[in-house]
Every structure is written in C-alpha cells, then in structure tokens.
Amino acid sequence: MIDAILLAPYYFALKFRHFLFDKGIRKSTAAEVPAICIGNITVGGTGKTPHTEMTLRTLLSMEESAGKHFAVLSRGYGRRSKGFQQVLTDSKSSFSGDEPLQIKMKFPEVTVAVDADRVEGCGFLCHPDRLKTSKKGRRCLNREFLPADIIILDDAFQHRSLKPALSILLIDYGRPIMTDHLMPIGRLRDLRERANAADVIIITKCPSFMDEETKQEWLGSMGIRDFNPETLQGTNITGRKQTVLFSTIRYCDAEKVFPEGDAHYIYSKRAILVSGIANDTPLRSYLAGKYKIAGHLAFGDHHRFKKSDIREIDSAAAGEPTALVATTEKDAQRLREIKEVPETLRKRMFQVPIEAAFLTEHETVIFRNLLKSLL
C-alpha cells in the first residue's frame, strides 16, 4: 500500500505495462529455441551470475547435451559497445560488461553475447548468418559462432517482450521481497506480484543449513500453499504451480588476478579487501574467517577503476606489505584492463570465485530434471 500511495506514478505505470502484456495488447514473442530466463525484481545482489553459471554447469554435464550448442544473452550492464555483440575471452569488460566476460572466461565453449533487445539478440543467436545482412548485425565485430540450441537469458525477468520456456526468479534470503518496497523507498524495481509469474523461485544466499520450519515460513510469506516436498511444487495465489528451491553461495580457492600472482600471499594472515559489487558483506565475512581484514576499499557496483583508484589500493597495500589483496571475480575483470597496476600489486592480487549450489541433493535433482525437459 505504501508503494501505491507514495510512488503512485511509478506503481501505476508498472501496473499498466503488465496489464498490456497480460491482455495481449503488447506482444510477447517466444524464441525459436528454448530460452531460460534468470532474473530478479530487485536492484542487484541476488546472485544472477553464479546461478547462470550453475545452470550452464548443469546443462553441460548432461548426456542429453551432447552435440548441442548453448548461448548466454545478457544486457551487458556498463558496457560502452552498442547493439548485439559477441563476447570473446580476450574482450574488454568496457566492451562487454564484466559479468558476460566472467561467464565467457569460465565457459569458453559457450557462445556469450550482449544485446539490450532480448528478442533481437535471440534471433541473432539462432541465426548467426543474419548478422552479415542485418543493418544492426553488421555492427557486430565477431560473427563466427554456431546457432544456439538453448539460450540462457541473464537478467531478463522484466523483459516481457520475450516469452521464455522456463522463467527462474531469484530472491535474496537476506532481502525478502514481501517486506520490501519500490525504489527509491526500497529496492524493488518491479511489483512484488510479478513473483507469481515465475516457473521457478530460488531463494538465494541461504545459510548452508535451513530447517523445514524456516522453509515453510518462506513458502507461507509468498502465499504458496499445498507444497509437495517430493516435487517441490506449490500453488501460488493466482493458482499457478511453482517450484521453490533454496540455494547458498560457496566460496572457492583464491585465484591470481594477474599472471604474475605469487601464491605465497594466499597463506598470509592478513588481507586487504577491494570490492565494487552491490553487497560485499558475505565475502567480507568469509575472508574474516581466514584472515584479519587489515583494510577494505569499497567502490560502487560495477565501478570502472581509474588510475587514482589503483594508487589508493597500492597505498593501502604498501601499508600492509605481507597482506593478500583480495577482490571479487567481477572486479577482477575490470582490474585486469588497468595497465598502470604496479607489478608489486599484481603479485598480491587474488580473486575469490563463488559458486551457487542448492541446499539438498533433492533440489539439485529437481532442477536438473527441469533443465532436462528442455533438451
């Protein structure tokens, strides 16, 4: 109610937009191949990239995936390029955005592309030959890739013009949408009721163990009833069947950001954290369990590092000559592009990769079966 009163123009604009799509006045187009949408209705920090990577790992591990070609399509937030662009392992984050580049670096065999127009982007991924004849396509710098058999849409839940075969909504365990509000009062960029349109809801960043009572509280707060623990499906207030899963974030062994990285620093007792993400609290907590945090330089989400930032980081590192300089995978994509990073700092800078994983093996099997049905 507070949204409707204080943010009436924004609230009713969203209501009217969804009304047009729901009534078919504005059209939703399905891609020519199965498209999996992974998104949220909040501003940043729900774990879209780790869950996109988890979906890719799951698909690539299946026998049914043999001979199939997978693609990831992202908006490419913060990029300076225009239109549809293919992302390569030697692309710059300024060209592609840091998250698409991170995915391409981890999955070089997968086609990764960026395009704000998801319908157009899916068309190019299904028909690469159109890039040579289309006016927009001719702007693409790299056009050599195989037609996609399955497309994963990173951060496309709001893009009603494209109808996915499977829509996955991510909700941060620490920031429930049921008690949140529309921006700028809260962190919602869309209506809470849009959660009812998802095929799958994943509660992300959960504690590594959750009892059934806590899970039932979540289901109740989202209005999901008649939940079947075998199928992990329940019915929401609109009568739609939804699968609800719970996932957590796991931190992996630190990896060097630059080739010059010296692994001896991993065994230091102190660390300096450099972060430019929406929420670095989990990473800070993880590092605090392994190191004494001797310094923390926090920048804005998707921060484009400058020479002055490097000087600030180098100055902090100089004050702690034995400390590891830790950062995130996303930040590492941007830091690698700064030529002015001193060699002494390159030796000490390591990224801490993360992976999304479900809390139980049963959830993993259910998710795997959902993806298998698309193959």
N, C-alpha and C positions, 0 to 999 in steps of 0.2 A: 504493500500500500504506500509506503514511503516513497518508492520509486515513482509511482503514478502521480503523487502529489508534487514532489519537489522537482522531478525530472520529466514532467508531463510531455514536452515536445519530443524528447528522445524516446520515452516509453511508447508513445502512440505512433511514432514513426516506425519503430520496430514492429509493433503490433500490426500496422497497416501493411508493411513489407511482407510479413509472414502470411497475412491474410491473402495477399495477391498470389503468392506461391501455392498456398493450401487450396485455393479455389481454382487454380489452373489459369488464372488471368496472366500471370507471368509463368513462363515455361521452365521446367526442369528437364534437362537432357541427360540421358544415361550414356556413359562412354561405350565404345564398341567392344571393349573387353572389361572383365570385372575390375571395378575400382574400389579400393578400400580407403575410406576416409578416416583419418585420425586427427582429432581436434579437441577444442575446449570452448567454453563460453566465458572464460575469464582471461584476464590480461597476464600472459606469461606464467612460467614456473610450474606447469603441471606435468612436465616430462614428455613432451611430444616427441622430441628427437630420440631419447632412449627407447620409447615404445615403438617408434618407427623402425629402429634398428632391431629390436626384439622380433617384430613382425617379419622383417627380412630374414633374420637368422632362422626363424621357424619355417618359413616357406622354403628357403634354400636347403634345409635339412630333410625335406620330404622326398621320398622316392617318386611321388607323383609330379614333382617339379622338374624332373629330368627333361632336358630339351626345351624348357620354357624360358622365356626372357622376361625379367622383371624390371620395372622402372619406378622411380620415385619422382613425384612432381611437387615442387614447393614454390611458394611465392618468392623466396629468396630475400627475406627481410634485410634491409640495409644495403642491398647491392646497388651499384651505380650503372649496371647494364640495363637495357630495355628489352621488352618483349620476351619471346621464347629464346632460351639459351641452354645449350648442353653444358654440364659441369664435368670437367676433367680433373684428374688427380693433380695436374700442375696449374689449375686455375687459381686465381687470387680470390680471397674472400670478398674483396671490394667488387669483384665481377659477379660472384655467385651468391654471396651471403655466407656466413660462417657455418650455419647448420647443414646446408646442402653439401658444402665442401667436406665437412666432417664425415657425412654419410658416404660420400664417394671415396674418401680415403680408406674407410673401413671395408667398403664393398666395391672394389674396383670393377668387378664383373657386372655390376648393376648399372643400368642407364639412369643417370640423375639429371634432372632438368629443372629449370625455374621458369615460371610464367604466372603473372598475376591473373590472367584469364585461364581458369582451370579447364573450361570446355575446349578452348583453342589448344591449350597445352596437351590435353589428352588426344586430340585429333592428330597433332604432330607426332606424338609418341607411338600412335597406332599406324601412322602413315608417314615415315620419315621422308619419303620422296616428295611430299608436299612442300617441304622446306625449300626446295630448289625452284618451285614455281610460284609459291605464295609471296605476296609483297612483304608481309610480316616475316615469313620464314626466311627470306633472303638476308635478313639482318642477323640470323644465327651464324655464329662464327664456326661452329663444328656441326656437321650434319651426318656423320657416319655412325649409325647405330642401327640395331635390328629392331623391327616392330615389336612392341610390348605385348605380352600375353596377359599380364596383370599389372595394374598401376596402383601404387600406394600414394595417396594424397596427404601430404604433410600440412596440417593446419588448414583444413578446408571445410570445417563444420558449418561455417557461416555462408558458404558459397552455395546457395540454394539453386543456382542455375545448373549445377551439375548434380545428378542423382547417382549416388554410389550404390554398389551392390551390397556393401557392408559398411555401416557407419559406427565408429567407435568414439565415444565421448570420454575424455579424461577429466576426473575431478580430484583435486589435491585433498588428501586426507586432512591436512592442517588448515585448509581453507574451504570448508563446505559451502556449496552454492546456496543451500537452503536458508542460511542466515546472512548471506551477502546481498549487496545492492548494486544497482547500475553505476557505472562511472559517471561523474567523478566522486560520488559519495562512497562507492565501494569499488570492487574490482571486476564486476560483470560487464562484458561487452555485448551481451545478448540477454534475452529474457530467460529466467530460470526455467520456465515451462518448456523451453526448447530441449531440455534433457529428456523429455518424453518421446522425442523423435528418434533417439539413438537406438540402434540394434543392440549394442553392447555398451555398458558403462563400466569403466575401470576406475576404481578408487586407488589413486597412486600415492607413492611415498608413505605407505603404511609402515607401522612398526613391523619388525620381522616376524612377530607373532601377534595374532589377534584372536581373542576367544569368540565363540559363536554369539555370545550376548552382544558384544560390540558390533559385530557384523549385522545382527538383527536390528540394532538401533539405527544403523545406517540405512538399511532397507526401509524401515518404518519412516524415517525422516524424509525419504524420497517418494513416499507413497506407494511403494511396491509391496503387493500382497500375494498370497498363495505361492510363496517362493519354494521351488523344488530343489532340495540340496543335491539331487542326482544330476539334474540338467543345468542347475544354477540359473534357472529362469524364473521370473516372476511376472506379474501383471501390474502395469502402472495405472494411474488414474484415468487414462484415456482408453484402457482396455488392451493396450499394446503389450506384447510379450517382449521382455528384455532380459538379456544375460548380464549378470553383475559379477565382476571379478575384482579381486584385491591384489595389488602388486606393491613391491617395495623396490628401493634403489640399492644396488650393491656397488661398492667401490672396488676397483681393480688395482693391481700393482701400478705404481707410478712409472711413467714412460718419459723418456727425454723429449723435449720440445725441439731441440736442435741436434744435428748430428754430433756436435762436439760435447754433448752431455756426458758428465762424469758420474757414473753410477755410485761412486763412493758417497755422494751427498745424500742419497736415499737413506743412508744409515745414520745421518746426523740426528741429534737430539732436539734440534730447534728448526723451526720453519717460518718462512715469510709467505703469507698468502696474498696472491694477486688475483682479483676476480672482477669480471664485468658481466655478471648474469643477474637475472631477476631476483633470485633468492639463493644466497651462498651459505645460509645457516647450516644446512645438513653437511656440506663439505667442511665447513669450519669445525663442526662438532666431530666429524670423522678424523680430521687431522689432529685435533686436540687430544684424541685418544692415542696418538702415535708420537706426537711432537709437542714441545712447548711452543705456542704461537708467539713468535718474537716480533711480529709485525703483520699488519693487514692493510693492504691498499685496495679499497673497494671503488670500482668505477660503475657507471651506469650500464644497463643491459645492452649488449651488442656494441659496447664502446669501441670507437675507432681510435686505437692507440696512436699517440703522436710522439715526437722526439722528446718533448718535455715530460711525458709520462715515463718514458724509458729512463730519463735522467732521475726521476723521482724513485723509480724502482731500483735503479742501480745504487742510488744513495742509501736507500734502506738496506740493501744487500751488503753494502760496504760496512755498515754498522754492525752487521752480524756475519762476519767472514766465513763461518763454518755452517751457516744455516742453509737448508734446502729452500729454493724459491719455487713454491707450488702454485699451479694455476689449473684452470678447467680446460677441457678439450676444446670448447668453443673459443675461449680466449686464445688458446694456442694457435688456432688457425689464423688469427689476426696478428699475433705477435711474430709469427714466422716471416711476415712480409716486411717487418721493420729492419732495414739494413743497418741502422745505427745501434742495434743491440750489441754491447761490448762482448768480446769473447769470454771474459771472466763471468759475465752474467749468463751467457749461452751454456756454459758448463754446468751451471747450478739450477737451470730452469727445467722443471719437470711438470707434466700434466698428469692429472688423476682421472683416468677414464671411469665411466659409470655404465652400469647395465641395469635394465629393468627386468624383474623376474616376479612371477606370481608366488603367492604365499604357500600354495599347496600344489602337489603334483596333479591333483584332480583338476584344478583350474587350468593348469598347463595343457592337460589332455583335452579339455573342453575347448580351449582357444585353438588348439591345433586342429581339432575336428571342424571348427567353424571355417578356418582357412582352407582346409582340405576340400570342403564342399564347393569352394570357388574354383578349384582346379579341375 
